[in-house]
Amino acid sequence: MNLRFLSKIIGTVLCAAAVCMLPSLLLSLAEQDGFTPAFLISIALGLLLGIPLARRPMATNDRLHLRDGFAIVAGCWLCLSFFCALPYWLGGALPNFADALFETASGLTTTGASVIRDVEALPKSILFWRSLTQFLGGMGILVLMLALLPRLGTGSAFLMKAESPGPIKSKLVPKIGESAKILYRIYLILIGAETLCLRMAGMSWFDSLCHAMCTVSTGGFSTKNASLAYYDSLAVNWIAILFMFLSGVSFALLFCIVRRDFGAVRKNEELRLYGGTVLGASVGIVLVLLFQGGSSASFSLVTDVVFQVVTTITSTGFAMEDYTLWPTAAQGILLLLMLMGGCAGSTAGGVKPVRLLLLHKMMCRSVHRVIHPRQVRAITLGGKRVDEDTLSAVCVFFYSYVFLLIVGTLILSFDQLGFSEAFSAALTGLSNIGPGMGTLGPTSNFAALSILSKLTITALMLIGRLEIFPILVLLTPACWLRK
């Protein structure tokens, strides 16, 4: 473990997080809401701890390795979660630090689960900070560092690989720093465009910006208790649907669209599976509601279903309908969407369609080998061969995901939750979805859970956002050896 690099990058991240609190501090000063001391203390603490670490001199022979990249990403996210929880705790919005940590981790991992019972009672400074944590976590705080800071040599590639979701990592351009800048440009353009659209649809500028940050980051926090249902607007709903869907697409593909490389978009198998799943799930749930739920056909019904499908598969978690009242078949489809998630390289959570594609192709290859044992059959994706190391990593990831899901469900079941609540809570944490099933559905929150359950879901949210391996690497004793 390269502790110099670890401490230097953690210090830089703490300084960046302290600077990001300034808009909330200014809002608190303007509104005189009483949270000014909380933000001042948090900013001062972040700078006092961060500046000495960030200015720590580096040895000329210091180099980052792959294990260092994974450990640094995990360490930064853990430190950031504790630090960003301070305004909630110091200001009294969440006097219990476990609740403040839960809310912060939910924001940074763009899960959207909440323990705040009355969001509208919070001042604008805290509401903006909630949304900003999702903005920071959506693209990744270290991707932002790579875009803004001088390059780290070959080590920057390891940081990008550790934080970026998906089994196959690729740079948009040869330089890592330039790739990070392109990603953030696309990210900011989407947020700016949605902010303008929501403002034109009738939202205030403040609500428009907060909801845009939470939509494009696929986070799902809202400034209203009823979420987007508060506005009762078809225009708002369809704007959210469009930007949630785009945010669930790989940002590399969005870059291809900007460059007019439509051939790469057409050949992308993951995008076809993602779009086809949205269409198929929407049609399936509409039919279930018509024939089992007693609903009548209408454009409003289609809007509600499409909204719920897109917000679930992209792990955004905005609330529109209480889907816990839908027939079991419709809820089952939503659970499958929670498992799947959005495309790799997007801000969405879940297992990712590309992994499910590769698992399906491996299953088909295994069946083919039984019939033709001597025939060699390579697995391809988008016309390119996938190496065996990547396929092995996909299998290990899926096993780890299922194992953590089972363990999480078991721990949560001690909180006197029913199976559907415990399983969906573990799934929604690991896939960074937000609401669960039953008493943890979209009309409720996680405030009533015990501290053990909240800490368990907090851990699952962080593990799921970092796609398991960085946290496992950080907890491995061999990682801390110098050589």
C-alpha positions as CSV (number, residue, x, y, z in Angstrom):
1,M,0.0,0.0,0.0
2,N,1.4,3.4,-1.0
3,L,0.3,5.4,2.1
4,R,1.8,8.6,0.8
5,F,-0.5,8.6,-2.2
6,L,-3.4,7.5,0.0
7,S,-3.0,10.3,2.5
8,K,-2.3,12.9,-0.2
9,I,-5.4,12.1,-2.3
10,I,-7.6,11.8,0.8
11,G,-6.4,15.3,1.9
12,T,-7.2,16.6,-1.6
13,V,-10.6,15.1,-1.5
14,L,-11.4,16.6,1.9
15,C,-10.3,20.0,0.7
16,A,-12.5,19.7,-2.4
17,A,-15.5,18.6,-0.2
18,A,-14.9,21.6,2.1
19,V,-15.0,23.9,-0.9
20,C,-18.2,22.3,-2.2
21,M,-19.9,23.3,1.1
22,L,-19.4,27.0,0.3
23,P,-22.7,27.3,-1.7
24,S,-24.6,25.8,1.2
25,L,-22.9,28.1,3.6
26,L,-23.8,31.1,1.5
27,L,-27.4,29.9,1.4
28,S,-27.5,29.5,5.1
29,L,-26.1,33.0,5.6
30,A,-28.7,34.5,3.2
31,E,-31.6,32.5,4.8
32,Q,-30.3,32.9,8.4
33,D,-31.5,29.3,9.1
34,G,-29.2,28.5,12.0
35,F,-27.0,26.1,10.1
36,T,-24.2,28.5,9.4
37,P,-22.0,27.4,12.4
38,A,-22.4,23.7,11.2
39,F,-21.1,24.5,7.8
40,L,-18.3,26.8,9.1
41,I,-17.1,24.1,11.5
42,S,-17.2,21.4,8.8
43,I,-15.4,23.6,6.3
44,A,-12.7,24.5,8.8
45,L,-12.2,20.9,9.9
46,G,-12.0,19.7,6.3
47,L,-9.3,22.3,5.4
48,L,-7.4,21.8,8.7
49,L,-7.2,18.0,8.0
50,G,-7.0,18.2,4.3
51,I,-4.4,20.8,3.5
52,P,-1.5,19.2,5.5
53,L,-2.2,15.9,3.9
54,A,-2.6,17.3,0.4
55,R,0.7,19.2,0.7
56,R,2.5,16.1,1.8
57,P,5.7,15.8,-0.3
58,M,6.0,12.7,-2.6
59,A,9.1,10.7,-3.1
60,T,10.5,10.6,-6.6
61,N,10.1,6.9,-6.9
62,D,6.5,6.8,-5.6
63,R,4.3,4.9,-8.0
64,L,0.7,3.8,-7.9
65,H,-0.2,0.2,-8.5
66,L,-3.6,-1.4,-9.2
67,R,-4.2,-2.5,-5.6
68,D,-3.3,1.1,-4.5
69,G,-5.9,2.5,-6.8
70,F,-8.6,0.2,-5.4
71,A,-7.6,0.9,-1.8
72,I,-7.4,4.7,-2.4
73,V,-10.9,4.8,-3.9
74,A,-12.4,2.9,-1.0
75,G,-10.5,4.9,1.6
76,C,-11.6,8.2,0.0
77,W,-15.2,7.2,-0.2
78,L,-15.2,6.1,3.5
79,C,-13.5,9.3,4.7
80,L,-15.8,11.5,2.5
81,S,-18.9,9.8,3.9
82,F,-17.9,10.6,7.5
83,F,-16.9,14.2,6.6
84,C,-19.9,15.1,4.6
85,A,-22.2,13.8,7.4
86,L,-21.0,16.6,9.7
87,P,-23.4,19.4,8.6
88,Y,-26.4,17.1,9.2
89,W,-25.1,16.2,12.7
90,L,-23.6,19.5,13.8
91,G,-26.7,21.4,12.6
92,G,-29.1,19.2,14.4
93,A,-31.0,18.1,11.2
94,L,-30.0,14.5,12.2
95,P,-28.8,14.4,15.8
96,N,-28.0,10.7,15.6
97,F,-24.6,10.4,13.8
98,A,-25.6,7.0,12.4
99,D,-28.6,8.6,10.7
100,A,-26.4,11.4,9.4
101,L,-23.9,8.8,8.0
102,F,-26.8,6.9,6.4
103,E,-28.2,10.0,4.7
104,T,-24.7,11.1,3.5
105,A,-23.8,7.6,2.2
106,S,-27.2,7.5,0.5
107,G,-26.4,10.8,-1.2
108,L,-22.8,10.1,-2.2
109,T,-23.7,6.6,-3.6
110,T,-26.8,8.1,-5.3
111,T,-29.0,5.6,-3.6
112,G,-31.7,8.1,-2.5
113,A,-32.9,6.2,0.6
114,S,-33.6,8.6,3.4
115,V,-34.2,8.7,7.2
116,I,-35.6,12.2,7.1
117,R,-39.3,12.1,7.8
118,D,-40.2,15.7,6.8
119,V,-37.9,16.9,4.0
120,E,-39.8,20.2,3.5
121,A,-39.0,21.2,7.1
122,L,-35.3,21.4,6.2
123,P,-33.8,24.7,5.2
124,K,-32.6,25.4,1.7
125,S,-28.9,25.1,2.7
126,I,-29.3,21.4,3.8
127,L,-31.6,20.6,0.9
128,F,-29.0,21.9,-1.5
129,W,-26.2,20.0,0.3
130,R,-28.3,16.8,0.0
131,S,-28.5,17.3,-3.7
132,L,-24.9,18.3,-4.1
133,T,-23.7,15.1,-2.4
134,Q,-25.6,13.2,-5.1
135,F,-24.0,15.4,-7.8
136,L,-20.5,14.6,-6.4
137,G,-21.2,10.9,-6.1
138,G,-22.9,10.5,-9.4
139,M,-19.8,10.8,-11.7
140,G,-17.4,10.1,-8.8
141,I,-15.4,12.5,-6.7
142,L,-12.1,11.0,-7.9
143,V,-13.1,11.4,-11.5
144,L,-13.6,15.1,-10.7
145,M,-10.1,15.2,-9.1
146,L,-8.6,13.6,-12.3
147,A,-10.3,16.3,-14.4
148,L,-9.1,19.2,-12.3
149,L,-5.7,18.2,-10.9
150,P,-2.4,17.6,-12.5
151,R,-1.9,14.0,-13.8
152,L,-0.7,11.3,-11.5
153,G,1.2,9.4,-14.2
154,T,0.2,5.8,-14.8
155,G,-1.5,5.8,-11.4
156,S,-4.5,7.8,-12.6
157,A,-5.6,4.9,-14.8
158,F,-5.9,2.7,-11.8
159,L,-8.0,5.3,-10.0
160,M,-10.3,5.6,-13.0
161,K,-10.5,1.8,-13.3
162,A,-11.4,1.4,-9.6
163,E,-14.1,4.0,-9.4
164,S,-15.8,3.6,-12.9
165,P,-18.6,1.0,-12.9
166,G,-18.6,-1.9,-15.3
167,P,-16.4,-4.9,-16.1
168,I,-14.8,-3.3,-19.2
169,K,-12.9,0.0,-18.7
170,S,-12.0,2.2,-21.7
171,K,-10.7,5.7,-22.1
172,L,-12.6,8.2,-24.3
173,V,-9.3,9.7,-25.4
174,P,-5.7,8.6,-24.8
175,K,-5.2,10.9,-21.8
176,I,-7.0,10.0,-18.6
177,G,-7.4,13.6,-17.5
178,E,-9.0,14.6,-20.8
179,S,-11.3,11.6,-20.6
180,A,-12.4,12.8,-17.1
181,K,-13.0,16.3,-18.4
182,I,-15.2,15.0,-21.2
183,L,-17.2,12.9,-18.8
184,Y,-17.9,15.9,-16.6
185,R,-18.7,18.2,-19.5
186,I,-21.4,15.7,-20.6
187,Y,-22.6,15.4,-17.0
188,L,-22.9,19.2,-16.6
189,I,-24.6,19.7,-19.9
190,L,-27.3,17.2,-19.0
191,I,-27.8,18.9,-15.6
192,G,-28.0,22.3,-17.2
193,A,-30.4,21.2,-19.9
194,E,-32.7,19.5,-17.4
195,T,-32.6,22.5,-15.1
196,L,-33.9,24.7,-18.0
197,C,-36.5,22.2,-19.0
198,L,-37.9,21.9,-15.4
199,R,-37.9,25.6,-15.0
200,M,-39.9,26.0,-18.2
201,A,-42.3,23.3,-16.8
202,G,-43.1,25.4,-13.8
203,M,-40.5,24.6,-11.1
204,S,-38.6,27.3,-9.2
205,W,-34.9,27.7,-10.2
206,F,-33.8,26.2,-6.8
207,D,-36.1,23.1,-7.2
208,S,-35.1,22.7,-10.8
209,L,-31.4,22.7,-10.1
210,C,-31.7,20.3,-7.1
211,H,-33.9,17.9,-9.0
212,A,-31.7,18.0,-12.1
213,M,-28.6,17.1,-10.0
214,C,-30.5,14.3,-8.4
215,T,-31.9,13.0,-11.8
216,V,-28.7,13.0,-13.9
217,S,-26.8,11.5,-11.0
218,T,-29.6,8.9,-10.7
219,G,-29.9,9.7,-7.0
220,G,-33.5,10.5,-6.4
221,F,-33.4,12.9,-3.5
222,S,-36.2,15.5,-3.7
223,T,-37.0,18.8,-2.1
224,K,-40.6,17.7,-1.5
225,N,-42.0,15.0,0.7
226,A,-44.1,13.6,-2.2
227,S,-41.1,13.7,-4.5
228,L,-42.0,14.6,-8.1
229,A,-45.6,13.6,-7.5
230,Y,-45.9,16.9,-5.6
231,Y,-45.9,18.8,-9.0
232,D,-48.7,16.7,-10.6
233,S,-47.4,17.6,-14.0
234,L,-47.1,15.4,-17.1
235,A,-44.4,17.7,-18.5
236,V,-42.2,17.3,-15.3
237,N,-42.7,13.6,-15.4
238,W,-41.6,13.2,-19.0
239,I,-38.7,15.5,-18.6
240,A,-37.6,13.3,-15.7
241,I,-38.1,10.2,-17.8
242,L,-36.0,11.5,-20.6
243,F,-33.1,12.5,-18.5
244,M,-33.2,9.5,-16.3
245,F,-33.1,7.3,-19.3
246,L,-30.1,9.2,-20.8
247,S,-28.3,9.1,-17.5
248,G,-28.7,5.3,-17.5
249,V,-26.8,5.1,-20.8
250,S,-23.0,4.8,-20.9
251,F,-21.5,8.3,-21.0
252,A,-19.0,6.9,-23.5
253,L,-21.9,6.2,-25.8
254,L,-23.3,9.7,-25.3
255,F,-19.8,10.9,-26.3
256,C,-20.0,8.8,-29.5
257,I,-23.4,10.4,-30.3
258,V,-21.8,13.9,-29.8
259,R,-19.0,12.8,-32.2
260,R,-21.7,11.4,-34.6
261,D,-20.2,7.9,-34.3
262,F,-23.5,6.2,-34.7
263,G,-21.9,2.9,-35.8
264,A,-20.6,2.4,-32.3
265,V,-24.1,3.1,-30.9
266,R,-25.8,0.7,-33.3
267,K,-23.3,-2.1,-32.4
268,N,-23.7,-1.7,-28.7
269,E,-25.4,-4.8,-27.3
270,E,-25.8,-3.5,-23.8
271,L,-27.7,-0.4,-25.0
272,R,-30.1,-2.7,-27.0
273,L,-30.7,-4.8,-23.9
274,Y,-31.2,-1.7,-21.7
275,G,-33.7,-0.1,-24.1
276,G,-35.5,-3.4,-24.8
277,T,-35.8,-4.1,-21.1
278,V,-37.4,-0.6,-20.5
279,L,-39.9,-1.2,-23.3
280,G,-40.7,-4.8,-22.4
281,A,-41.0,-4.1,-18.7
282,S,-43.3,-1.1,-19.4
283,V,-45.6,-3.1,-21.6
284,G,-45.6,-6.0,-19.2
285,I,-46.6,-3.9,-16.2
286,V,-49.3,-2.0,-18.1
287,L,-50.8,-5.4,-19.1
288,V,-50.6,-6.6,-15.5
289,L,-52.3,-3.5,-14.2
290,L,-55.0,-3.7,-16.9
291,F,-55.9,-7.4,-16.4
292,Q,-55.0,-7.9,-12.7
293,G,-55.0,-4.5,-11.1
294,G,-58.3,-3.3,-12.5
295,S,-56.8,-0.1,-14.0
296,S,-58.3,1.5,-17.0
297,A,-56.3,2.3,-20.1
298,S,-55.1,5.9,-20.2
299,F,-52.1,8.0,-21.1
300,S,-51.7,8.8,-17.4
301,L,-51.4,5.1,-16.6
302,V,-48.7,4.7,-19.3
303,T,-46.8,7.7,-18.0
304,D,-46.9,6.4,-14.4
305,V,-45.7,2.9,-15.5
306,V,-42.9,4.2,-17.8
307,F,-41.8,6.6,-15.1
308,Q,-41.6,3.8,-12.5
309,V,-39.8,1.5,-14.9
310,V,-37.2,4.1,-15.8
311,T,-36.6,5.4,-12.3
312,T,-36.2,1.8,-11.1
313,I,-33.8,0.4,-13.8
314,T,-31.7,3.6,-13.6
315,S,-31.6,3.3,-9.8
316,T,-32.9,6.9,-9.5
317,G,-35.7,6.1,-7.1
318,F,-38.0,9.1,-7.5
319,A,-41.5,8.4,-6.2
320,M,-44.5,8.7,-8.4
321,E,-46.8,5.8,-7.6
322,D,-47.1,3.5,-4.5
323,Y,-46.0,0.4,-6.4
324,T,-46.4,-1.7,-3.3
325,L,-50.2,-1.6,-4.1
326,W,-49.6,-3.1,-7.5
327,P,-50.1,-6.8,-8.2
328,T,-47.3,-9.2,-7.3
329,A,-46.3,-9.8,-10.9
330,A,-45.7,-6.0,-11.4
331,Q,-43.6,-5.8,-8.2
332,G,-41.6,-8.9,-9.4
333,I,-40.7,-7.1,-12.6
334,L,-39.6,-4.1,-10.6
335,L,-37.3,-6.3,-8.5
336,L,-35.7,-7.7,-11.6
337,L,-35.1,-4.1,-12.8
338,M,-33.5,-3.3,-9.5
339,L,-31.1,-6.2,-9.9
340,M,-30.2,-5.3,-13.5
341,G,-29.6,-1.5,-13.3
342,G,-28.4,0.8,-15.9
343,C,-25.5,0.6,-18.4
344,A,-21.9,0.3,-17.3
345,G,-20.2,3.7,-17.5
346,S,-23.4,5.5,-16.5
347,T,-24.3,6.9,-13.1
348,A,-26.8,4.1,-12.5
349,G,-26.4,1.2,-10.1
350,G,-27.2,-2.5,-10.3
351,V,-25.4,-5.5,-11.7
352,K,-25.3,-3.8,-15.2
353,P,-26.8,-5.2,-18.4
354,V,-23.4,-6.0,-19.8
355,R,-22.6,-8.4,-17.0
356,L,-25.9,-10.2,-17.5
357,L,-25.2,-10.4,-21.2
358,L,-21.8,-11.9,-20.6
359,L,-23.2,-14.4,-18.1
360,H,-25.9,-15.4,-20.6
361,K,-23.2,-15.9,-23.3
362,M,-21.1,-18.0,-20.9
363,M,-24.1,-20.2,-20.1
364,C,-24.8,-20.7,-23.8
365,R,-21.1,-21.5,-24.4
366,S,-21.2,-24.1,-21.6
367,V,-24.2,-25.7,-23.1
368,H,-22.6,-25.7,-26.5
369,R,-19.4,-27.4,-25.1
370,V,-21.6,-30.3,-23.9
371,I,-22.8,-30.8,-27.4
372,H,-19.5,-30.0,-29.2
373,P,-16.8,-30.7,-26.6
374,R,-13.8,-30.1,-29.0
375,Q,-15.1,-26.9,-30.6
376,V,-13.5,-23.6,-29.4
377,R,-16.1,-20.8,-29.1
378,A,-15.0,-17.3,-28.2
379,I,-17.3,-14.8,-26.5
380,T,-17.7,-11.5,-28.2
381,L,-19.3,-8.2,-27.3
382,G,-20.0,-5.6,-29.9
383,G,-17.9,-7.6,-32.4
384,K,-14.8,-7.7,-30.1
385,R,-13.6,-10.7,-28.3
386,V,-13.9,-10.6,-24.5
387,D,-10.8,-12.1,-22.7
388,E,-11.1,-14.8,-20.1
389,D,-9.9,-12.6,-17.3
390,T,-12.8,-10.3,-17.8
391,L,-15.3,-13.2,-17.9
392,S,-13.8,-14.6,-14.7
393,A,-14.1,-11.2,-13.0
394,V,-17.8,-11.1,-14.1
395,C,-18.5,-14.4,-12.5
396,V,-16.7,-13.4,-9.3
397,F,-18.6,-10.1,-9.1
398,F,-21.9,-11.9,-9.5
399,Y,-21.1,-14.4,-6.9
400,S,-20.0,-11.7,-4.5
401,Y,-23.1,-9.7,-5.2
402,V,-25.5,-12.6,-4.5
403,F,-23.5,-13.5,-1.4
404,L,-23.7,-10.0,0.0
405,L,-27.4,-9.8,-0.9
406,I,-28.0,-13.0,1.2
407,V,-25.9,-11.8,4.1
408,G,-27.5,-8.4,4.1
409,T,-31.0,-9.9,4.0
410,L,-30.1,-12.2,6.9
411,I,-28.8,-9.3,9.1
412,L,-31.8,-7.1,8.3
413,S,-34.2,-9.9,9.1
414,F,-33.2,-9.5,12.8
415,D,-34.9,-6.1,12.8
416,Q,-38.3,-7.9,12.7
417,L,-38.7,-7.1,9.0
418,G,-40.7,-9.4,6.7
419,F,-38.8,-11.3,4.0
420,S,-39.9,-8.9,1.2
421,E,-38.8,-5.8,3.3
422,A,-35.4,-7.3,4.3
423,F,-34.6,-8.6,0.9
424,S,-35.6,-5.4,-0.9
425,A,-33.8,-3.3,1.6
426,A,-30.6,-5.2,1.0
427,L,-31.2,-5.1,-2.8
428,T,-32.0,-1.4,-2.8
429,G,-28.8,-0.7,-0.8
430,L,-26.5,-2.9,-2.9
431,S,-27.9,-1.7,-6.2
432,N,-28.2,1.9,-5.0
433,I,-31.9,2.1,-5.8
434,G,-33.6,4.0,-2.9
435,P,-37.1,2.7,-1.9
436,G,-37.8,-0.9,-1.2
437,M,-40.9,-3.0,-0.8
438,G,-43.6,-3.3,1.8
439,T,-43.2,-0.9,4.7
440,L,-40.0,0.5,3.1
441,G,-41.7,1.4,-0.1
442,P,-41.9,4.8,-1.9
443,T,-44.4,6.3,0.6
444,S,-42.2,5.6,3.6
445,N,-38.5,5.7,4.5
446,F,-35.8,4.0,6.6
447,A,-36.1,6.1,9.8
448,A,-37.8,3.3,11.8
449,L,-34.9,0.8,11.3
450,S,-32.5,0.0,14.1
451,I,-28.9,1.4,14.1
452,L,-27.6,-2.1,13.1
453,S,-29.9,-2.2,10.1
454,K,-29.0,1.4,9.1
455,L,-25.3,0.7,9.3
456,T,-25.7,-2.5,7.4
457,I,-27.5,-0.7,4.5
458,T,-24.9,2.1,4.7
459,A,-22.2,-0.5,4.2
460,L,-24.1,-2.2,1.3
461,M,-24.6,1.2,-0.4
462,L,-20.9,2.0,-0.3
463,I,-20.0,-1.6,-1.4
464,G,-22.5,-1.5,-4.2
465,R,-21.5,2.0,-5.5
466,L,-17.8,0.9,-5.7
467,E,-18.8,-2.5,-7.2
468,I,-17.5,-4.6,-4.3
469,F,-13.8,-5.0,-5.1
470,P,-12.3,-1.7,-3.8
471,I,-13.9,-2.3,-0.3
472,L,-12.7,-6.0,-0.3
473,V,-9.2,-4.9,-1.3
474,L,-9.1,-2.3,1.5
475,L,-10.1,-4.9,4.0
476,T,-7.5,-7.4,2.9
477,P,-4.5,-7.5,5.2
478,A,-2.0,-8.1,2.3
479,C,-3.1,-4.8,0.8
480,W,-1.4,-2.8,3.6
481,L,2.0,-4.4,3.1
482,R,4.5,-2.0,1.4
483,K,5.7,-4.7,-1.0
